C-alpha cells in the first residue's frame, strides 16, 4: 500500500515561523464583536483540501470544512460527521451514506457527488495536488496518477455515485481502518462552484464548516466569521477568528503580552523559561501526535550490514533523553518509548515499552553494543539538520555531546548543518545524506498505521532512509486486512517490534503542542494535532 509523502514533517511543523510583524493592529478582540485574534502564517499552497499539507493551511481547513469523519478534539476518536454510515462486509468495498440537510455556505447541498468529484479531482495527476497520495488506497489510482507518464483514466474506478446521498468505494486491497482516515482534510467535499470557477473559489474558498471566509489579504490576515447556517453540532462559540500573519513568533508573543492578540499557538523557545510566570494557567503544554527521530542511511551498505543494528541500538542508549528534554526543551518534549505517540492511547496502539532498554540511557551498555557491532562506520556519526529554522543545532549538539560522553570519544558524533529546510529535505528525499539526520512525523490521522506504514514500509515515499524488512511489510499487510480493530492494532505492534529489533530509526522524543492566550478569551484548547480548537473558544 502506498505510504504518505509528508510535507508536514514534525520538525517542519514545529519550525513554521508564526510571528514578527503584527498585521492589522488593534486590540486583542479583532473587530470587537466576539472575534478571536490569533497568530498565523500564510499557507504554503492554495486552500484546496487535497493541496494543503502543512499546518497553517490546515488550521483554516479545520474551520472551513467538515468531512465524513471528524477527530474528536479531546480523544482523537474518528466520529461520523457528514457520514450517516460507512459500511463494509469485506474491509475492501465500502458503502457510504451522506447525512441529509448538510449545505455549503453558498447554499449548495452536500451530496455524494460533492465527495466523489472532490476525490477524483484530488487524485488526478493533472491537478498536481500535494495530497493526491491519500487517494492511493482507492482502486484505479494507478491509472489517474501513475508514477510515470500521463494518466490513462479521468476518474478513480473505485468510486461510484449510487444516488444523491450514497456512494461506494472499492480499495485496491483490504484496509479495515480506512474509514478512520476520512477525517483528514484531503477527503473534504467540494461544491459545484469550485469546478465552475476554480479561480474565483480559490480567491474566497467556500466550505461546509462552522466558519466562512470574510476576507483574506495574503501576508496580512484572514478574517473568518461564524456561519449561522452550519449544519453540525459543533457550532462556533465565538463570532469569528482573525488570523494575523507573523514572521517571528517572538513578536506574536509580545503582542499577546501587550493585549494586542488573543492567542499564540506556538510559544517561542526563548520564552519557555518565562511563560508560566507570564501567563500562569493561560499557558497550554499538551501532548500532540508528533514524534521526532534520527533516521539512518540504509541505502549505504556501511549502515546496512550485519551488526549495524547493535551500533544503532548502542547509539540510542547513549542519548540522555531525560536530560535533553528537560534542559533544552523545558519539558515541551517527552522522551520517546516507541515509534508512535502517546495521544493514540493504549487501545490505539501506543506502548511505553516497545522500545525497551534501547530508549533508556546506559553509557556502559551503549559503548559495549557499538563495539560489538563493529563500531560507527568511518568512526564518526554525522547528524544532519537544517540551520534556517528551529533550534536544531542546540539539541543536535546536545545529542552528540551525550553520545561522545557515553562512548568516551569526543569525535564519535558531530552535527552537520545544512543551510535551508528545502536543501535539507531535497538531500534527504534523494538519498544524498550520510550517517543519520533529524526526522519526524506529525500524524495525518490518529492511527498507529499512520506512524508506521508511510515511514518504514518498503519504498514508501516518506521512507527516505530506504529501510526495508519483509517481516515488517508482511505484518503491516496483515494488520491492514484484519477486520477486528484490537487484533489489527496488536499486529501493527508486532510490526513495531521489528523496528525495535532492527532499530530502523532512533526514537528521540514526542513533541507537545504549546499555546498562550489572553484573559479576554476562555475554553482554549489544542487538539491532538496541536491545532487550536477555534470553534470552542469563548470571548469573555
N, C-alpha and C positions, 0 to 999 in steps of 0.2 A: 504493500500500500504506500502510496506516495506520501512523503512527510512534508512538513511545512517549511517553506523558505521564510525565514523570520527576520524582518527588518526591525522588529520590536525587541531586540536583544535587551536583556535586563540592564546591562551596563549602558546601552544606548538610551533606554527609557529613563534611567536614573540621571543621565547626563544632559537630557534636554534642558537647555537654558530657558528659564522661565521669567527672568526679570530684567531689568535695568531701566529703561525709560518708561515711566508710568505714563499711560496714554489716557486722555480724556479728562484727567484731573478730577476735581470734585470730591465730595465726601465719600465715605465708605459705602453708602447705600445706593449707588448708581443714580437713578432718577428720583430717588426719594419716595417711591411708591411701592415699597416692599420688594425692591430689586436687590439681589445679592451681587456684589462685585468680587471677582476672583482673578488671580493671576493666571496667565495663559501664554502659550507660544503659538505662532502661526503654524497651521498644519503643513506637513511636507507635501501632501498631494491634494488634488481636488476632493471634495467631500462626497464622493461616491462610496456607497457602503463597501463594495469589493475593492476599492482602490485606497482605502485608508488603513494603514497597518502600523501606525505609530500613535503614541499616547495622546498627543494634543488633538488630533483629528478625532480620535476615539472618544474623547470627552464630549464633543459636540454630537457625535452619532448616538451616544447613550442618552442624550436629551431629546434628540430629533426623531429617533426611530424605536419601534418595538417589533421584534421578530416573533417567530413561532414559539420560542422559549425565551425566558429571561432568568438570569442568575440572581438568586436571592442575595441582596447586598450583605446580609449577615452570615448566612450559612453557605452560600455558593451553590446551593441546590438549583438545578435547572428545572424551573417550573413553567407549565404551559402559560403562554401569554396570548398571542393571536391564535395559537393552535387550540382547537377544541379537542382533538385527539390525534395521536400518531400511533398507528398500529402495524404490527408485522407478525407473520407466522413463521418466518424463517431467518430473521435478522439480516435479510438482504433486500427484500422488496417491502416498501413501507407505503401505507395509505395515510395521507394527511388530510385532516378536515379542518378548515378555517372557520373561526367563530363568525357569526353573523353580526352585522352592525358596526364593524370597525371601518373607520374612514381615514383618509389622508387630510391634512389641514386645508387642502384646496377643495374639499368636498367629495373627492372621488372615493368610491368604495374600495376597500382592501379585499381582493378576491384571490382565488388560487392562481389566476393568471398573473397577478401582481408579483407573486413569488417566482413562478416558473420563468416569466420574462426576465426578471432581475437576475436569476441564477444563470440563465443562458447567456445573458449579457456579460455577467461577471466572469464566466468561464471562457469565453471565446478569445482566441489568440489576438484577433484584430483590435480588440478593445483595450488591450495592454493594461489589464487591471492587476495591481500588485497582489491582491488576494485571490487570484484565479485558482491557485492550488487547493483552496478549501473545497472546490468542487471536484477535485481529483478522485474522490471516492465514488462519484456517480458514473454509471455506465455511459460510455461514449465520450468521456473526457479526452481520451487519446485521439479522437477524431477532430474535436473542436479546438484542442490545444496540444498539438503534437510537439514533442521535444525538438524535432527538426522539420523544416519545410512548412508548407501552408496547411491551413485547416482543410479537411475534406468533408466537413459537415457544418451546418449552421447552428444546430441545436443539439443538446445532450439527448441521446437516445433513451436514457434512463428517466427522463422527465415527461410525464403525460398529464395534461389537464383533463379531468373527468367531467367536472361541472364547475359552476361558479365558486363553489366552496370546497371542492375536493380535487386533489392531485395525487399522483403516485410517483414514487422514487425507487428506481432499481439501482443498487450499488454494484460495483464490479466484483466485490467479494463480501462475505459476511462481516458485519461490523455491528455488534449488539448494542454498543453505547453510542452509535451515530446520532440518535435523537438528542443526546446530551450536548452535542456540539452546536446545536442550532440557535443558541443564544448569542453566538458570535456575530458581530455586526455585518460581516460579509453576506450573511444569509437574510438580511432585511429585505422587505418588499420595496418595489418602486412603482410610482404612479405612472399612468399613461402620459402625463405631462413631461416626464423625463425623456421618453422616447420621441415625443412630438417636437420638443425643442430643448435638446440637451444643454445648449449654451445658456439659455435663459434659466433653466433649472439649476445649473451649477452656480450661476450668479446669486441665486437665492433658493437654496435647496428646500424642498417640500417633503416632509415625512409624516409619520403617523404616531409620533410620540407626544409626551406631555408638553413640549415646547415647540414654538415656531420661531423662525428667524425674522427679526425686525429689520436688522441692518448688519452689514459687515464691511469694515474698512480694513483691508489687508495691512498688516504692520501696525495696526492701532487697536481695534476692538471689534468684537462681535456682540450684538445685543440679541438675546433670546427672550421671548415673553411667553408666559403661561398661555396654553391654548385651551380655551374653555370647552371646546368640542371633543376633547380627548376621551377615548373610549375605555381606557384601562382603569384599574382600581388604584394605581399609584400616581394619582394626580399631584401636580406641583403644589407644595405648601407655601410657595412664595410667588411674587408677581412676575419674576423673571430673573435672568442671570446675565450680567455684563462681564464678558471675558476680556480682560485687558492684557495686551501683549507687552511682555517684558523680555529683555535680552540679558539681564543679570538678576539672579534671584535674590541677591542681597538688597537690591533696590526695592523689590517687591516686599521683602521683609520689613524694610524701613518704612514703606508706605503703610503696611499693616500696623506697625507700632505708632505711627503718626495719626492713625484714624482715617486714612485715605483709602483703605482697602479692607474688605471683609474677610477674605480668605487667601491664604498662601498654601498651596498643596504640595510644596516641595521645600521644606525648611533647609536653607543653605548650610553646608558643613561648618562654615565659620561661625554659625550661630548656635550650633548644637550644645555648646557648653553653657549658653546663656538662656536658651529658650524656655526652660522650666521656670526660671526666675522671672522671665519676661511675661509669660503667658499663663503660668500655673496650669489649671485643668483645661485651658483652651489650647493646649498642645496635644496633638494626637501622634502616637507612635505605635503602629499596629502591624502585625504580620501581613505580608502580601504574597501573592503567588509568583514569587521571583526567587530564583536560585543563581548564585554565581559560582563558577567552577574554573579549573585550569584544564584546558584541552591539550592534547598531545598530537604530534605528527606521526600518526600510524602509517602514513604513506612513505615515511622514511624507514628503510629497513633497520636502521640502527635502533629505532624505538619500537620496532615490531618483532624483534627476535625473541626467542625463549629466554626467560629470566627478567625481561623488562617489566613484567607485572610486579615483580618484587621491588624493583627500583622505584616504580611509580607509587607502590604502597608505602615504601620507606620514606619517599618524599612527602607523602600525605601525612605520615606520622611525625614528620619533622616540622610541621606547621602548627604553631601555637594559636589556634583559632580563638580560644577564650580571651587571650591577651590582646590580640589584634582587634577583635570586635569591640572590646571594652575601651581600649586606648585610642584607636584610630577612628572608629565609627560611633563611639559614645553609646553603645548598645542599641544602635539602629540597625544592627545586623545580628543574627543569631547563628552560632556555629552549626554547620550542616551535619546531619546524621544519615542522610540518604541522598537520592538524586531527584527528589520531588520537592514538596513544600508542605509545611505543617498545616496550611489552610485547607488541604484536602481532607484532613482528619483521618482517624484510623479506618473508618469504613470506606473512605475514598482512596486509600492506598498509602497514606503517609506512614512511615515507620521510623521510629527513633533508634532502631538497632541494625538496620540493613548494612550500613557501612561498617559497623562493628568497631574493633580497636583501630582500624585503619584511619578513622577520623579522630582518634584520640592522640594527644601529644605524648610522645615517648621517644626521647632523644636517643637513648641507648638502643632500643629496638629499631629505630629508623636507620641508624648507622649500620647495624648488622644486616638489615634487609638490602640496603643499597649495595653493600659489599658482596652479599650472596648473589645478587642479581647481575653482577659484573660491573657495577659502577655506572655513573652517569655518562652517557655517550659524549666523548670529547672532553670529559672531566668537568664540564660546567653546564648547568641548566640555564637556558636563556628564556626568560618570561617576557613575551612581547605585549605591549599595550599601546593605546593611542594617547598622545600627550595633550590633545587640544581641549578635551572636556573632562570634567570629573576630577577626582583626586587620586587617580590611579597610581601615580608614581609613589605616593605615600604608602599605600597598602602593599604594592608590589615590593617596594624596598623592605617593608616590614616582614613580608613573607620570605624574601631572600635572606634577611638577617636571621630569621628563625631557622631556616634550613642550614645556613652556614654555621650557626652556633651548634646545632644538633649534630652536624656531620664533622665538626671540628676543622673546617676549611673555609676561609673567607672568600674562596673563589668557586665554591660549589654552585652558587646561584647568582645571577646578575639580571637586572632589569634591562629590557630592550625597548627604548622609546621610539614610537613611530608617529610622525607628525600629526596627521589628521585621522579622524574616525573613518572617513571614506577610504583613505590609503590603507589603514589597518584592516578594514573589512574586505577590501579588494584582495589584499595579500592572503587573508585567511580563507576566503572563498575560492581562491585559485591555487590553494595548497603551496603557497610560497613562504610560509613561516617555518622556522626551525624550532626544535625543542617544544616549548609549551607557550600558551598565550591565554590571556584573560578571556573568559567566555561567560555566557549566562543565558538564562531563558526566563521570559515572562510569559506565563500561561495564556493561551488563547481562550481556553475554556477549562473549568476545574475538573479535569480528568487525569488520572495517572498516565493514561495513554499519551496525552499531550506532552508530558515531560520526558517520555522515553522514545517513542517511535520517531518523531521528527528529527531527533538529535543523534540517535545511536543506531537506528536501523540501517542496514547496508545500503549505501548510495542515497540515503535520504538527503534532500537538498541542503538541510542545515547540519549535516554531518561533515563539517569542514575538515576534521582530522582523519576522515576515512576509516574510522573504526569499523570492523566487520566481524560478526560472530554468527555462524549458522545456528548455534544453540539459542542465542538471543532472538534472532529473527523468527525461528520456529515458535518460540514461546509467545512472542508478540502476536503472530498469526493465530495461534490457538486462543489467546486471550480475546482477540477481536471477534472470533467466531463463537465464543462462549455466550450462551443466552442468559445464564444466571450471573447477575452482576457481582455477587460475592465471589463466585468462582473466577470470574474474569479478572477482578482485582487481585485475587490470590495468584493467578497465573502471571499477571504483569509483575507482581513482586518476585516471582520466580525468575523472570527475565532480568529484574533488577539485581538479583543475586549474581547473575552472570557478569553484570557490570562491576560488581564488587570484587568478584574473583579476578577479573582482568584489570581492575582499576582503569576502566575506559576513560574516565576523566576524574580529576580530584575534586570532590565537593568541598567548597570553601565555607559559604555561609548563605543563609536565607536573608533576603532583603526586606526590610519593613517599609511600609508607607508612612510618610510623615506629613503633618499639616499643622497650621496655626490659624486661629480665627479671632475676630474681634468680639467685643462684648455686645455688639449690635445684633448678632445672629446666634442661633442655638440649634440643637439637633444636628450638628455637623458630624459626619462620619465618612470614612473611606470604605469602599467595597474591597473585595478580595483581589482586585486588580490594581489597588492603590489609587483609584479614581474617586473623587468626592461624589457622594450620593446627592446631587444638587437638588433633586425634587423634594427631598425630605427637609432641607434647610428652612428654618423659620426666621423671619425678620422680627426682632423684638420691638 
